[in-house]
């Protein structure tokens, strides 16, 4: 606040109450005519911030009568509803430094009107000796416009109600104000970050809305999803590349109690090691070279929702301890900050690696592995789900044909048998690619494959060997051919079209040893 000698606090520019006596009836008459022609609410204040004139728009907008306004100090209007710190800041601190001030934003809860967002435009009207005689104050109600711009209005209103309830339990008005301002700013940043993330997610095209299949292996996956989805338990989703681990994560989130908040995804394999920490936990401005603004991490954005860490086996060892702390205590610090942030985030993780082997090799923390492996869900590979292939083929053929403007009505039995006999090292992702090439290759209503599907798991009608036996023999044959070279150029993993960790996992399952 400025000096008590003047409401505006400056001797050279102070408002002089005596100048009110110099205002003539003719001037007021002209002023009334001007005010009548203005459609937005306007107040004319005298030297003591008393209302000299108000136009009809003001009476109509703020539900008051002329006898309740004129001659009353602006702070006393409406049973002191207008005694607002931000309004005092404009009139007593900011306006003395400027001849006028436009678009000063004021946000306040009026008892009679509710929550309002106002833009104030204030201007001095000076006398001949350059002393302030009147203040012209125009008021624009931009509440609806601001809500439309900010978006997520219902969520903001709910959070504001929660904040009002929290205020009642605070120890002092000062603590209440500080807590409210910090929480509103945090909420605004969170909603902006979440909205930006969701806008990016809208651009993505997911494989399909529901998990398709009727095999026993898939039914077991769906049963586990139903078992665990409504709890906050960490879930580890295991499976080979292309089996649909993200789809399972979305099913877990979609049937959970957090489904009304966002599912935030981070692919640990696609981010450079030096950016993963910032992406997960956020950073403050200036935390490192190039950090021009504060950035909210995915854990903060997912507060109250679900965070899906895909390919968690790729997470650098030095970040695994920080992740472990978040899982255990629900707290962390942004890069460049010592302030501890607490979050309520459910964690889903997925990997195609054998994490037990990674632990033995020192590439994954054992304590983090135990924290993640509370409730594992293993998705069977497509080769173990031959009964699901017709459903998937029908879905993808229709989807792809519609996208590229073709009509495929017939899928020959021979083609369906070939698709069911194929080994599918790339699983559903490979199936979708094969079918897209097939639809493009088909000139009529009948589907024609463009690929020669090699390495069949079995020869139909020619052998009574089990699927595992044929697979074991085929892998042994390739291993002998490559002299047991598992990874690298011209290795068994490359020939089989498998990730090395996936190949090792299959070898252990099939008891293949040199």
GIKA-V315332 format. One record per backbone hydrogen bond with DSSP energy under -0.5 kcal/mol. CO is the residue of the C=O (numbers start at 1). NH is the residue of the N-H. If there is no record, write none. Layout:
co->CO nh->NH
co->CO nh->NH
//
This chain:
co->3 nh->6
co->6 nh->9
co->11 nh->14
co->14 nh->132
co->15 nh->17
co->16 nh->19
co->17 nh->20
co->18 nh->21
co->19 nh->22
co->20 nh->23
co->22 nh->24
co->24 nh->28
co->25 nh->29
co->26 nh->30
co->27 nh->31
co->28 nh->32
co->29 nh->33
co->30 nh->34
co->31 nh->35
co->32 nh->36
co->33 nh->37
co->34 nh->37
co->35 nh->38
co->41 nh->139
co->42 nh->55
co->43 nh->45
co->43 nh->137
co->44 nh->52
co->44 nh->53
co->45 nh->135
co->46 nh->49
co->49 nh->74
co->50 nh->46
co->50 nh->52
co->51 nh->71
co->53 nh->44
co->55 nh->58
co->55 nh->59
co->56 nh->60
co->57 nh->61
co->58 nh->62
co->59 nh->63
co->59 nh->64
co->65 nh->68
co->66 nh->69
co->66 nh->70
co->69 nh->72
co->72 nh->51
co->73 nh->76
co->74 nh->77
co->76 nh->79
co->76 nh->80
co->77 nh->81
co->77 nh->82
co->78 nh->81
co->80 nh->83
co->82 nh->84
co->84 nh->88
co->85 nh->89
co->86 nh->90
co->87 nh->91
co->88 nh->92
co->88 nh->93
co->89 nh->93
co->89 nh->94
co->90 nh->95
co->94 nh->97
co->94 nh->98
co->95 nh->98
co->99 nh->124
co->101 nh->122
co->103 nh->105
co->104 nh->120
co->106 nh->118
co->108 nh->110
co->108 nh->116
co->110 nh->114
co->114 nh->110
co->116 nh->108
co->116 nh->118
co->117 nh->142
co->118 nh->106
co->118 nh->120
co->119 nh->140
co->120 nh->104
co->120 nh->122
co->121 nh->138
co->122 nh->101
co->123 nh->136
co->124 nh->126
co->125 nh->133
co->125 nh->134
co->127 nh->130
co->131 nh->127
co->132 nh->16
co->134 nh->125
co->135 nh->45
co->135 nh->137
co->136 nh->123
co->136 nh->138
co->137 nh->43
co->138 nh->121
co->139 nh->41
co->140 nh->119
co->140 nh->142
co->142 nh->146
co->143 nh->147
co->144 nh->148
co->145 nh->149
co->146 nh->150
co->147 nh->151
co->152 nh->156
co->153 nh->157
co->154 nh->158
co->155 nh->159
co->156 nh->160
co->157 nh->161
co->158 nh->162
co->159 nh->163
co->160 nh->164
co->161 nh->165
co->162 nh->166
co->163 nh->167
co->164 nh->168
co->166 nh->169
co->167 nh->170
co->172 nh->176
co->173 nh->177
co->174 nh->178
co->175 nh->179
co->176 nh->180
co->177 nh->181
co->178 nh->182
co->179 nh->183
co->180 nh->184
co->181 nh->185
co->182 nh->186
co->183 nh->187
co->184 nh->188
co->185 nh->189
co->186 nh->190
co->187 nh->191
co->188 nh->192
co->189 nh->193
co->190 nh->194
co->191 nh->195
co->192 nh->196
co->193 nh->197
co->194 nh->198
co->195 nh->199
co->196 nh->200
co->197 nh->201
co->198 nh->202
co->199 nh->203
co->200 nh->203
co->201 nh->204
co->204 nh->206
co->210 nh->212
co->215 nh->219
co->216 nh->220
co->217 nh->221
co->218 nh->222
co->219 nh->223
co->220 nh->224
co->221 nh->225
co->222 nh->226
co->223 nh->227
co->224 nh->228
co->225 nh->229
co->228 nh->231
co->234 nh->375
co->235 nh->237
co->235 nh->349
co->236 nh->238
co->236 nh->377
co->237 nh->351
co->238 nh->379
co->240 nh->243
co->242 nh->428
co->242 nh->429
co->244 nh->248
co->245 nh->249
co->246 nh->250
co->247 nh->251
co->248 nh->252
co->249 nh->253
co->250 nh->254
co->251 nh->255
co->253 nh->256
co->256 nh->259
co->258 nh->261
co->262 nh->264
co->262 nh->306
co->264 nh->308
co->266 nh->268
co->266 nh->310
co->267 nh->270
co->267 nh->271
co->272 nh->275
co->272 nh->276
co->273 nh->277
co->275 nh->279
co->276 nh->280
co->277 nh->281
co->278 nh->282
co->279 nh->298
co->280 nh->299
co->282 nh->335
co->283 nh->295
co->284 nh->287
co->288 nh->291
co->290 nh->292
co->291 nh->286
co->295 nh->283
co->297 nh->301
co->298 nh->302
co->300 nh->303
co->302 nh->305
co->305 nh->346
co->306 nh->264
co->307 nh->309
co->307 nh->348
co->308 nh->266
co->308 nh->310
co->309 nh->312
co->309 nh->350
co->310 nh->268
co->311 nh->314
co->312 nh->315
co->316 nh->319
co->316 nh->320
co->317 nh->320
co->317 nh->321
co->319 nh->323
co->320 nh->324
co->321 nh->325
co->322 nh->326
co->323 nh->327
co->324 nh->328
co->325 nh->329
co->325 nh->330
co->326 nh->330
co->330 nh->343
co->332 nh->341
co->334 nh->337
co->335 nh->284
co->339 nh->334
co->341 nh->332
co->343 nh->345
co->344 nh->304
co->346 nh->307
co->347 nh->235
co->348 nh->309
co->349 nh->237
co->350 nh->312
co->351 nh->239
co->353 nh->355
co->354 nh->358
co->355 nh->359
co->356 nh->360
co->357 nh->361
co->358 nh->363
co->358 nh->364
co->359 nh->362
co->365 nh->369
co->366 nh->370
co->367 nh->371
co->368 nh->372
co->369 nh->373
co->372 nh->374
co->372 nh->375
co->375 nh->236
co->377 nh->238
co->377 nh->379
co->378 nh->380
co->381 nh->384
co->382 nh->385
co->385 nh->388
co->385 nh->389
co->386 nh->389
co->386 nh->390
co->388 nh->392
co->389 nh->393
co->390 nh->394
co->391 nh->395
co->392 nh->396
co->393 nh->397
co->394 nh->398
co->395 nh->399
co->396 nh->400
co->397 nh->401
co->398 nh->402
co->399 nh->403
co->400 nh->404
co->401 nh->405
co->401 nh->406
co->407 nh->409
co->410 nh->412
co->410 nh->447
co->412 nh->416
co->413 nh->417
co->414 nh->418
co->415 nh->419
co->416 nh->420
co->417 nh->421
co->418 nh->422
co->421 nh->457
co->424 nh->427
co->426 nh->429
co->426 nh->430
co->427 nh->431
co->428 nh->432
co->429 nh->433
co->430 nh->434
co->431 nh->435
co->432 nh->436
co->433 nh->437
co->434 nh->438
co->435 nh->439
co->436 nh->440
co->437 nh->441
co->438 nh->442
co->438 nh->448
co->439 nh->442
co->445 nh->409
co->445 nh->410
co->451 nh->453
co->452 nh->454
co->454 nh->423
co->455 nh->423
co->458 nh->460
co->459 nh->462
co->459 nh->463
co->466 nh->470
co->467 nh->471
co->468 nh->472
co->469 nh->473
co->470 nh->474
co->471 nh->475
co->472 nh->476
co->473 nh->477
co->474 nh->478
co->475 nh->479
co->476 nh->480
co->477 nh->481
co->478 nh->482
co->479 nh->484
co->480 nh->483
co->482 nh->485
co->484 nh->486
co->485 nh->492
co->486 nh->493
co->488 nh->491
co->491 nh->495
co->492 nh->496
co->493 nh->497
co->493 nh->498
co->499 nh->503
co->500 nh->504
co->501 nh->505
co->502 nh->506
co->503 nh->507
co->504 nh->508
co->505 nh->509
co->506 nh->510
co->507 nh->512
co->508 nh->511
co->511 nh->513
//
